[in-house]
């Protein structure tokens, strides 16, 4: 079984400040973890993924995520937020042998000027 | 490459009508899936396919049918539309030869059932 939780429905941050969007997961086995972003009236776009190796993963648009196996977390981070980062962010998990990713409920990121 | 193409972008149906949402991908991906997105519910899997001729149910399959006669196309059929099917529908594809590949999503179809 696999599940993912995004504990915050909304995250507010001022432009220029660091941002964190939280994600925790549960899988029976090694996890494959993903972050996607959805801009208004658009489909989801891939940001980054963790498969194996270095726990810090770098992705598109300056985003990065840190895999923490002991805390079963995969938080999305960016050192300096932009207003244009405002969007809906989804965390997803798959385990080896499963075709089907499980998505979190999404976190709305609002970056204030 | 066009990626994943969904049509139509918007649709209004009357209760009881049927229709087909189209999805096509040009990346030769084995895996295709349909999700619905509702406020506060995230993405819920309706049906998926791991290759031509192979489909299976997801989390919320009732009221929907799918078929996969080619690698490229994966249409979603609403048999008798109900107001509860008002939602935004997304089609996604990925290369399943490697489990760690990311999914590519279409732009979505916003469906309203009145």
Interface residues (C-beta under 8 A of the other chain):
Chain A: X9 X32 X34 X36 X41 X42 X43 X44 X45 X46 X49 X51 X90 X92 X94 X96 X97 X98 X99 X100 X101 X103 X104 X105 X106
Chain B: X4 X31 X33 X35 X40 X41 X42 X43 X45 X48 X50 X58 X90 X92 X96 X99 X100 X102 X103 X104 X105 X106 X107 X108
